[in-house]
C-alpha cells in the first residue's frame, strides 16, 4: 500500500515499467487498486479514448497497430488495451493480439497491454475502465481499446470510450447483420477494412442504407471510411475523423457526459468489489453454515442475512438457536 | 479473481530467432492456458528486444522461450540482460526447444531457471511454474 503514491508518481511521469505495474494492480482490483486510481484520476482527461470493435478476422489488431503508428507520425503517443476472451472453463487465456501489433509496439511512444476477459462481465468493464485511466494518466495522447464482437461486456467497454469505431471487412457475409445487435447504435465511425477486396463497395452501400433508416437525422452522422490496414492505407483519415468527432463531443457537452459515465463505471465496480469482499468474509465466518441452515429452515430470512453480510459485522450465527 | 485476491499467472511465450517452427510454442501456450494461466503469445521471429519489451508491457511473471534454431547461446543471454535492465530480473525465465546437454549450464548461468527439452510432459512445465510463481 505504501508503494501506491510512488507508483502513481512514476505513472504520471510516463515511466513504462510503472505503467505496466500499475495496470497489473488496477486489473487485480481491491484497495490498492482503488487508492492508485484515486491518485491518478485527477490527471486524466487528456487522452482521446477510442473503442475499436468488430467481428473476428476483420483486421482490428492490424488497424490498431497502424493507427498507433499514424499517430506517432504526427508526433503523438498511443496506449493500447486489447481485450481477449478467457476460457470459461479454466479461466486461462491465450492473448495473441501482439502478433499483429509488432510494428507499433516497439515504438517508445506506444504501449500495448493485453487484457483477458476473465469471464466476469462487470469485472471486465471495470478492468478496462481502470486500465484506460492508467494509460490516460500516463499522458498518452490516444488510448485505443480493442475488443472482439458485440457481447454485453464489449458494449459496456465501448461505452467507456469517447469515440467508438466499428470495423467491418467485406466478404465475411454476415458482418452487417452481426453488428445490428446493439453495436450499430454505438458506432461513431465505421471502417470497412480490407477495402481492396471485392465487396467493399457493397459493405459501404449497405452501411449507408442502414444509417439512412434512422427516423430523424442524428446529431452526429457516423462517417464510413475505407482502409487497407495491412498496407497502412486510409489511417490518417481515421485519425482526422476521430478528432472531428471529439470536437463534436466537446462542442455539444457530450464529452463531460462520457467522462461521468467512465467514473461511474469505476465507482460501480468498486461497490461490487466491496460487496464481494464482504461476502467472502461472511463465508469465512464460523457461523455461516448455521446461518444458511436457518434460512433453509425458514427461521431466518435471506434478505436479513444479506443485510448482515453487507454490514460486514460478522457474527453470522448470532441469535440463532 | 478480481476481488484483490490471488494474482493470475501471466506468461509470455516467445519465439526469438529465425526458426519458423512454433508448434511446440503453441502446445505449451495451450497447456498453460488450460492450467488457468494467461498466455501472451507474440508469434514468430522475435528479436531479443521485442521479447523484453513485450515482457515489460505485459508485466508477466514468466517468460518461456522456444528456440529450435540453435541460436540460444546468443539470444538467451541478451534477453536475460534486457529483462534485468528493464527491472524484470525476477521474471522466471524458461527455455524450451533443442538445447544440447552441454549448453544447459551456460543457459542456467545466463539466467534461465530451467531448460525443458523435447518430449517434456507439459504438466511438468505447468507444475514447475505454479510452484515457482504461485504465491507471488
Interface residues (C-beta under 8 A of the other chain):
Chain A: X16 X17 X20 X21 X23 X24 X27 X28 X29 X30 X31 X32 X33 X86 X87 X90 X91 X92 X93 X94 X95 X96 X98 X99 X102 X105 X106 X111 X112 X113 X114 X116 X118 X120 X123 X126 X127 X273 X276 X277 X280
Chain B: X1 X2 X3 X4 X5 X7 X8 X29 X30 X32 X33 X34 X35 X36 X37 X38 X39 X40 X41 X42 X43 X49 X50 X53 X54 X56 X57 X58 X59 X86 X87 X88
